[in-house]
Amino acid sequence: MSISRRNVMKTALAVAAMSLIGSSLAVAATVEEIKAKGTLIVGIQGDNAPWGFINSSGIQDGFDADIAKLFGKELGVEIQFQPLAVANRIPALTTGKVDILFATMAMTEERAKSIQYSKPYAANTISLYAAKTDAAKSATDVAGWEIGVPKSSSQDKAVTAAVGSSATVRRFDDDAATIQALLSGQVKAVGGNQFYGQRLDAASAGTYERKIDFLTTYNGVGTRLGEKDWNETVNAFLDKIKANGELAAITKKWMGIDLPKFPESIPNIPFTVN
């Protein structure tokens, strides 16, 4: 190999290495770097009212949007929302597409292997919804049913664990597609969060009801593993809005309920970076 060719290859490898380093730094932006930049990119759901949705004016709205806006105010930065499908939330964070997740992130042991959770700031009950004319009081009553869930969601995990192989779990891209599957008769029931009842009633009043409660989950803010500065900043922010009543006010506004009591710990799901 000629000297000139070697030099070209060395240069190319150096450029590639610098590119990789740059990508790594982009993913690992610190709190101070985001403050200097002046913009925080927030991953959020865009189709799951009242948690996160695009309103009639085309603006990101909902419970998580209000919390994220408060966090941006705390940091002194502008918020840029990036609506995400359920299955894309963690990849968007870990690849640096977004800086942080305020995205209805139920706290699960499996997800805690991929992202760092904050302290919990919301609660959510996962239930089975079906037509009022269909009887179901326990998981054994849904044998042979086709049940829709958003893929990679808490509903997916809860329903799959509850019904095992006795029913067919069909997975859809997001909450809207899952609800539409029930409305259109593609499935007999759906696993949904505590607001599916409202959304189903709005689409077909008096037709559907909540049948079985599977579990109550808690939502946390998602940051990348090992980013202690982000974790500490988010937890301090959550402590502040819990203490000053802002979280309670936003919970009442969007959920119509008082602020839940949150657990001090959840097995195998750390709230802090050691």
C-alpha positions in Angstrom: 0.0 0.0 0.0 1.4 3.4 -1.0 2.2 6.0 1.6 -0.4 8.4 0.2 -3.1 5.7 0.3 -2.2 4.9 3.9 -2.5 8.6 4.7 -5.9 8.8 3.1 -7.1 5.8 5.1 -5.7 7.2 8.4 -7.5 10.5 7.7 -10.7 8.7 6.9 -10.5 6.6 10.1 -9.7 9.8 12.1 -12.8 11.5 10.7 -14.9 8.5 11.4 -13.6 8.4 15.0 -14.3 12.0 15.5 -17.8 11.5 14.1 -18.4 8.7 16.6 -17.1 10.9 19.5 -19.4 13.7 18.4 -22.4 11.4 18.3 -21.5 10.1 21.8 -21.2 13.6 23.1 -24.6 14.5 21.6 -26.2 11.6 23.3 -24.6 12.4 26.6 -25.3 16.2 26.8 -25.2 17.4 30.4 -27.7 19.6 32.1 -25.3 22.5 31.8 -24.8 21.9 28.1 -28.6 21.9 27.5 -28.9 25.1 29.5 -26.2 26.7 27.3 -28.0 25.4 24.2 -31.3 26.8 25.4 -33.5 24.0 24.1 -34.6 20.7 25.6 -36.0 18.1 23.3 -38.7 16.2 25.1 -40.0 12.8 24.0 -43.7 12.6 24.6 -46.8 10.7 23.4 -48.8 12.5 20.8 -52.0 10.4 20.7 -52.8 9.4 24.3 -55.1 12.0 25.9 -55.0 13.2 28.6 -51.3 12.2 29.1 -50.0 13.6 25.8 -51.8 14.6 22.6 -51.8 17.1 19.8 -54.7 19.5 20.4 -57.1 21.0 17.8 -54.6 23.9 17.3 -51.8 21.4 16.4 -50.0 22.0 19.7 -48.7 19.4 22.0 -50.9 19.3 25.1 -51.8 17.2 28.1 -50.5 16.2 31.6 -47.0 15.3 30.5 -46.7 18.5 28.4 -47.6 20.7 31.4 -45.1 18.9 33.6 -42.4 19.2 30.9 -43.1 22.9 30.4 -42.6 23.5 34.1 -39.3 21.6 33.9 -38.2 23.7 31.0 -39.1 26.8 33.1 -37.0 25.4 36.0 -34.0 25.0 33.7 -34.6 28.3 31.9 -34.8 26.6 28.4 -37.3 26.3 25.6 -39.1 23.0 25.2 -39.2 21.2 21.8 -41.6 18.3 21.9 -41.0 15.2 19.9 -44.2 13.0 19.8 -43.3 9.3 19.9 -45.1 6.0 19.4 -45.0 3.7 22.5 -42.4 1.3 21.1 -40.1 4.2 20.0 -39.8 6.0 23.3 -36.7 4.2 24.7 -34.9 4.0 21.4 -35.4 7.7 20.8 -33.8 8.5 24.2 -30.9 6.0 24.0 -30.0 7.1 20.5 -30.1 10.8 21.3 -33.1 11.7 19.2 -34.6 13.2 22.4 -32.9 14.5 25.6 -35.5 13.2 28.1 -38.8 11.4 28.3 -42.0 12.8 29.7 -43.9 10.1 27.9 -46.3 8.1 30.1 -43.3 5.9 31.0 -44.7 3.2 33.4 -41.9 2.0 35.7 -41.0 -1.6 34.9 -38.1 -3.7 35.9 -37.4 -4.5 32.2 -37.3 -0.9 31.1 -35.1 0.0 34.1 -32.3 -2.0 32.5 -32.4 0.4 29.5 -33.2 3.8 31.0 -32.9 5.7 34.3 -36.2 6.4 36.0 -36.9 9.4 38.2 -39.1 9.3 41.3 -42.7 8.5 40.3 -44.9 11.5 39.5 -48.1 9.9 38.2 -50.1 6.7 38.7 -52.0 4.6 36.1 -54.4 1.7 36.5 -54.3 -0.9 33.7 -57.6 -2.6 33.0 -59.5 -4.7 30.4 -62.2 -2.9 28.5 -64.9 -4.6 26.4 -68.6 -4.3 25.4 -71.1 -4.2 28.2 -72.8 -7.2 26.6 -69.7 -9.3 27.1 -69.3 -10.9 30.5 -65.8 -11.0 32.0 -65.0 -10.8 35.7 -61.6 -12.6 35.7 -58.9 -13.5 33.3 -60.3 -17.0 33.0 -63.5 -15.5 31.4 -61.6 -14.2 28.4 -60.3 -17.5 27.1 -60.4 -17.6 23.4 -60.8 -13.8 23.1 -58.7 -11.5 20.9 -57.4 -8.6 23.0 -55.7 -5.5 21.6 -52.9 -3.7 23.3 -50.3 -1.0 22.3 -47.1 -3.0 21.6 -44.3 -2.7 24.1 -46.7 -0.9 26.6 -47.6 -1.5 30.2 -50.9 -2.8 28.9 -49.1 -5.3 26.7 -47.1 -6.6 29.6 -50.1 -6.7 32.0 -52.5 -8.4 29.7 -50.0 -10.9 28.4 -49.1 -11.9 31.9 -52.7 -12.2 33.0 -54.2 -14.2 30.1 -51.1 -16.3 29.2 -51.9 -18.6 26.2 -55.7 -18.7 26.9 -56.4 -15.6 24.8 -54.7 -14.1 21.7 -53.0 -10.8 22.4 -52.9 -8.5 19.3 -50.4 -5.7 19.3 -51.0 -2.3 17.7 -48.8 0.7 17.1 -50.3 3.0 19.7 -53.3 3.7 21.9 -55.4 5.3 19.1 -54.9 2.2 16.9 -55.7 -0.1 19.8 -59.0 1.7 20.6 -59.9 1.8 16.9 -59.3 -2.0 16.8 -62.0 -2.5 19.4 -64.4 0.0 17.8 -64.1 -1.7 14.4 -64.4 -5.2 15.7 -60.9 -6.3 15.0 -60.6 -7.4 18.7 -63.1 -8.3 21.4 -61.4 -6.3 24.1 -58.5 -4.1 24.8 -56.0 -3.6 27.6 -56.1 0.1 28.4 -55.1 2.8 30.9 -57.5 4.5 33.2 -58.7 6.9 30.5 -59.6 4.3 27.9 -63.2 4.4 29.3 -63.6 8.1 28.6 -62.2 7.7 25.0 -64.4 4.7 24.2 -67.5 6.4 25.6 -66.7 9.5 23.5 -66.5 7.3 20.4 -69.5 5.1 21.2 -71.5 6.2 24.2 -72.7 3.5 26.6 -71.2 0.6 24.6 -68.1 -0.3 26.6 -67.1 -0.7 30.2 -64.1 -1.5 32.4 -64.2 -5.3 33.2 -61.0 -6.3 35.0 -58.3 -4.3 36.8 -54.9 -5.9 36.3 -52.5 -3.6 38.2 -51.6 0.0 39.1 -48.3 1.3 37.7 -46.4 4.4 38.4 -44.8 6.7 35.8 -41.4 8.2 36.0 -39.3 10.6 33.9 -36.9 8.8 31.7 -33.2 9.8 31.3 -30.2 7.8 30.0 -28.4 5.3 32.3 -25.6 6.8 34.3 -26.5 10.4 33.7 -26.4 11.4 37.4 -26.8 15.1 36.7 -30.1 14.7 34.8 -31.4 12.2 37.4 -30.6 14.5 40.3 -32.0 17.6 38.5 -35.3 15.8 37.6 -35.8 14.4 41.1 -35.2 17.8 42.7 -37.7 19.3 40.3 -40.3 16.7 41.1 -39.8 17.2 44.9 -40.3 20.9 44.4 -43.6 20.6 42.4 -44.9 18.0 44.8 -44.2 20.3 47.8 -45.5 23.5 46.3 -48.8 22.0 44.9 -48.1 22.4 41.2 -48.1 18.7 40.5 -51.3 18.3 42.5 -52.9 21.1 40.4 -51.9 19.6 37.1 -53.1 16.2 38.2 -56.5 17.6 39.2 -56.6 19.5 35.9 -56.0 16.5 33.6 -57.0 13.5 35.7 -59.7 14.9 37.9 -58.2 13.2 40.9 -56.1 14.2 43.9 -52.4 13.6 43.8 -51.8 9.8 44.5 -49.5 8.6 47.2 -46.3 7.4 45.6 -44.2 4.5 46.9 -40.8 5.3 48.4 -39.3 2.5 46.4 -40.1 -0.1 43.8 -38.2 -3.4 43.8 -35.5 -3.5 41.2 -36.3 -0.1 39.8 -33.9 2.5 41.2 -35.1 6.1 41.3 -31.5 7.5 41.7 -28.1 7.0 40.0 -25.6 5.6 42.5 
